Amino acid sequence: MTALPADSHVHSEFSWDTGGPDSAARGTMRATCERAVAIGLPALFFTEHLDLEDAWFTDPEDFGDHERHLVGEDGVVAVPRFDVDGYFESVESCRTAFPQLRIGTGLEFGQPGLRTDAARAQLDLDAFDRIIGSLHTVPFGDRRAEPTTLFRRLPADEVLRRYLAEVPAQVAGDGPHEVVTHLDYAVRYWPEEVEGPFDPRPFEEELRGAMRAIAGSGRALEINTRRLRPWIPQWWAEEGGRAVSFGSDSHTPLALAANFPEAVAMVEALGFRAGRDPRELWRR
């Protein structure tokens, strides 16, 4: 049986959408490490959110109770500054407490194609072991918004196509992210109650085009295991993708490494293979 790879997309109390260190809504870094040891996960990366948007709006109902206080009366989201010093202190504490677990540092960098200069002005990005790049928002008027908010305002197919059209800009240039995460982010919020279950085939051209842009940049694609979609690794391989990571996008300990055995079997069937270290990307 193939050993589990590292979970390369994990959040703790240092991510703004978990409610912070005093919140009972989400798990802590220490509790997540305890869970990793209990399930035999050899390694993980704590990839905390780095979102530097200054004109991002949302509908309040799109935020949970523990994060709704971040939404202003005008709908603009005010993301608190990342506590980088506290984060590194907590990582070192967990490395001492859990020597059998390989704990990597990381960031989930939102919209890196737009915010790299701002990020470098705030942080030493080279201090992190793995940076994954996310596309969470797309333009809407003079602001940006998440797909879940836009599905109430625009036809569903237009929202998804706007999202996918933004992907090339997030992988162009010399952004610091080596992995593009949850390409299916907009699909998570697909309005099934109106449109029915999501079918990727009407969007195959746009999805494959986004994958080609990522592959052309030399970056890896994350197999996000929150919900397994077999067409993602299949089309990724067919469009020239050479490397993948595995990420649960967990915000609670129980979600850590969700569906990893199934995801591993899926990508092995397409010729991707593990490296010597569980923290390495899988390549073909």
N, C-alpha and C positions, 0 to 999 in steps of 0.2 A: 504494500500500500504506500502511495506517495505521501511523504511527510507534508504537513501543512506549510504553506509559505507565510511570510510576514503579512500581517494586516497593515497595509500602507495608508490607511485612511481612518484615523481614530480621533475622536474628540474627547476632551475632558472639561473640567470646570473653567479652563482658561479660554474656551471658545465662548464668544458672546451669546450665542443662541442656546447655551445650556443653562443660563440663569446665573452664572457666576459661582464663586466658591461657597456662598451662603445659601444656595438654592437646594431645595430637596427634590427638585424636578428631574435632575440628571445625576449621573454617576460621577465619581471623582477619578482622578488619575490613579490613585492607590487602589481603589476598588476595581478599576479596569485591569490593573496588573494582577490582582488576585484572581480575577476571572481568567485571564490569559494562562496563568500557571495551572489553574484547575482543569482547563480544557486541553492542555498540552500544546498551546500555541507557542512556537519558539521565539517569535519576534514580533514587534509592532512599532509603528511610527505614530507619535502623537502630532497630528497635523492640524493645529489649531487655526481657526478662521482669521484671515487677514483681509478685511474688507474696508477699502478706503473710499467708498462712494461718497459724494457730497450732494447728490441730487436724486437719491433713490427713494421712490415712494411706494407705499403698499396700502392695501386695505387692512384695517386693524384685525379683522377676523382671520387674516392669513398668518397671524402671529399667535403663539400660545400665550397663556396667562403669564408665564414667567418671563416673557420678552416683550409683551405689549406696551410696557412703559417706555420702550425705546421709540415708539411711533408718536410724532408730534401731531398737533391738531391739523396741520396741513398735509398729513400723511407721509411726511419725509422721515426716514429712519435715521436716527443718530446712534451710530455704532460706537461703543466705548473703545478706548485705546487698549491695545493688546498689552498685557502685563508681562513683558518679555523676561524681566528679571525674576519675577515669581515663578514663571514657567520653567526656566532653566534650573532654579533651585529645587522645584518639585521633581523634575526629571532626575536630577542627581540623587535626591532622597530615595526615589523609587529604584534607581539602579543599585543603590546600596542595599535596599530591603529585599530586592528580587534579583539576586545575581544570576539565577538560572535563565532569566528572561533578557533578551537583547532588545533594549529600548532605544529607538532612534528618535531624534528630534525632527520637527517638520512644521510646515505651514500649508494650509489650503488657501492659496492666494486667489482671491476673486478678481476677475477681469484683468489678468496680468498684462494683456496687450495695451491696456489703458493706464495702468497705475504703477508700472515698474519704477519710474523715477521717484514717485512719491514714496514707494516702499523702501527704496534704497536710502532715502533721506531720513527715514525713521529707524531702520533696522540694518544690522549687518547680515544680509541674506546668506552670506557664505558660512555663517555660524550654524546653519541648519543642515541636517543630514539629507533630508528629502523635501523638496517643494513640489506640490502638485497644483496644477492650475485649473480653476473652475470658471465656468460661465454661468453666473446666477441671474444676470439682468440683461435686458436689451433696451435700446432706445425707444422712448415713447414721448413724442412732443419734445420739450426741452429738458426732459428728465429721463430716468431709466426705471424699469420696473421688472419684477420677476414674472415668469410665465403664469404662475397661479393667479396673479392679479390681472394680467392681460387677458386671460381666458374669459373674464367677465365683460371685456370691452371690445374684443375683436373676434372674428371667426377663428375657430380652433386651428384650421389648417394654416391660416396666416401667421398665428402666433408661433407655431412650430417652425415654419419656414423662416420667419424672422430670426428665430433662435439659431437655427443651423447656419444661416447666412453670416452670423457673427463669429462663428468658430474660426475661420481663417485668420481674422485679425488677432485672435488670442494666441496664435501659434507663430505668427510672423515675427521676424526679428530675433533678438537675443534675450528674450525673457528668461527668468531664472528657473522656470518649472521644467522638470524632466518628464512629467507625466500629465496627461490631460484626464481629468476625472469626470465621472458620470455624464457622458455624452447624452444620455437619455434623461437629463434633468427635467426638461420640459415635459417629457412623456409621463413623468411621475404624477403630474397634475392634469393630465388629459381628462376633459369633462365627459367621462363615460356615461353619466346619466343623460346626457344630451346626444353625444356622438356615437355611443356604443363603445365596445372594447377597442383599444388602439390597435391598428393594423399598420405595420411599417411599410408595406408595399407601395402605397401611394406616395410615400416620401423617400423611396429608395434612392433616387438620384441625388437628393439633397443630403441624405445620411452618408452615402458613399463619398460624395464630394467632400464633406467635412472630414471623413476618415482619411481621404487622400491628402488633405491639407496637413493633418496631424502627422501622418506617416512621412510626408515630404519634409517636415521640419526636423525629423529624426527623433521625435519624442515617442514615448510609450503611451498606450491607452489603458486606462484603468478598467478592469472588469469589476464593475460595482455590483456587489452581491446582495444589495438590499432587495432587488428583484432580478432574477436571472432572465436574460433575454438572449437565447442562443444565436439569433441573427447578428448580434453585435460582434462577438469574436469571429464568426464566420465571415462576415463582410470585411472586417478589419484585416483578416489574413488575406482575403482576395484582393484588397486594395493596397497591398504592400506593407501592411503593418508588421514590424519585426519584433516588437517587445510588448509585454503586458505586465501590469501589476494587479494585485488583488486588494480591494478595499471594501470594507463593510459600511463605511460612513457611520460608524456607531457613535451614538451620543449617550448610550447607556451600556453598562458592562454586559448585560445579557445579549445585546445585539452584536457583540464582538465576534468577528469571523463567521458571521451568519452565512450559511450555504457554501462554505469554502470547499468541502469535499466535492460537491456537485460542480462548482466552478472549475476546480482543478481538472476534473475528468473532462469537462467540456473543452478546455483549451489544450489539454494533452492530445485529444483526438485531432486537433488541427496542427499538431507539430510543435507546439511551444514546450520548452523544457526548462526545468529549474537549473539554477546555478549551484555552486558548492555551498553558498551561504544563503539561508532562507530570506535574507534581506535583499538579495539581488533580484532584478527584474527577470522574468521568464522570457526567453528568446527562441526564435526559430531560424 
